[in-house]
Amino acid sequence: MKALHSYHHELFSPHAQRLNFVNAKNDGELTNSSVLTSPICGWIMPNHLDDSLIVFDAEGINQGSIIAIEGIEQYNGVKVGSARWI
């Protein structure tokens, strides 16, 4: 029976699957187990009270929120939703 697909061995070799994280403050520096390096540059948390997304920086400081607003604009006859930065 003939194989339907032919895969190159490079696709599944260990060196092709290496994943390295870089420091959020310096792209030339790889992260490691040290507390001085971190790949985290911020995070987003859902706010279910007003259906928005809260944006935080790497130090945990609130940078603002993104909230959806009703679709008012028309694009080719279709209401288009949009978002506002608060």
GIWO-V847995 format. One line per field, one symbol per residue. ss: DSSP state (H for helix, E for strand, - for the rest). burial: # if it has 9 or more other ideal C-beta (glycine too) atoms within 8 Angstrom, else .. Layout:
ss: ???
burial: ???
This chain:
ss: --------HHHH-HHHH----E-------E-----------EEEEEE----EEEEEE----EEEEEEEEEEEEEE--EEEEEEEE-
burial: .....................##.......#.....#.#..#....#....#######......###..............#....
